[in-house]
């Protein structure tokens, strides 16, 4: 089950708090690096991960938009990280 609620932050894009299962893979070594998204926007997402990711790492994130059947494969680049979140 997914929950969506506004997330108020100083960002340009409207972000939505979400708990969406996903499969995130680092492209340089095809290592699985994440299994859940914590928030989404048209321009980005917050990935829950225990893996070490470097700024600039390229990922492929596959997930299903809540209420839709189709799985989306989205390219992503690590642009920030939050420790201990």
N, C-alpha and C positions, 0 to 999 in steps of 0.2 A: 504494500500500500504506500502511496506517495502523498506527501503533504506539500502544498505550495502556500507560501505566505510572503509578503513583501519583506525584503531585507534592506534596511536603511543604512547605506554607507555612502561615502564620498566617491562614487563612481559614476561615469557618464551613462552606462547602460543600466536598464532596469533589471535587477537581479531578483530571483525567486528562490527562497529557501526550498530545497527539495531533497528527498532521500530516494535516489534513483539507482538501482543496481546497474553496474556497467562492467565492461572488460576493458581495461586500459593496458596497452602494451607499449614498451619503449622500443622505438624502431631500430636503433643501432645494434641491439642484440636480441630483439624479439622477446625480452623478459616481461612477464606479467608484472605490473606495478600498482594496480589498483582495482578495486571491486565496487566502488560506490561514489556517486556524485553527491555533494552536500548542498550546492546551489548552482543555478544555471542562469545564464543571460544569453541574449543573441550573440554576444561577443566573447563568451568565456564560461568557465565552470570552475568550481572548487572540487578537486579530486581528493577523496580520503585514501591515504596510502601509508604504509609502513616502510616503503622502499626509499632509498636515497635517490633523489632526482636532482640533477644539476640544472642551473638556469640554462636555458637554451635546448635542453633535451627535447627531442621530437617524439610525440606519442601518437598512437591511434586509439581513440576512445569510442567504443561501440556501446550503444544504449538504446532503449526503447522509450520514446516520449510517452509519458502517462496518458492512457486513453487511446493510443495508436497501436497498430499491429506491426508496422514497419520498424526494423532496427536501423538506426543511423550509425554510420561510421564517420567519425569526425576527426580530422587531423588536429593536433594540438601542439603547442610549444609551451614549456614551463617558463613562466615569466616572473613568478614569485613563489615563495613557500612560507608556511607557518609552522614553526616547531612546537610540538607538544599540544597541538589543537585537538 
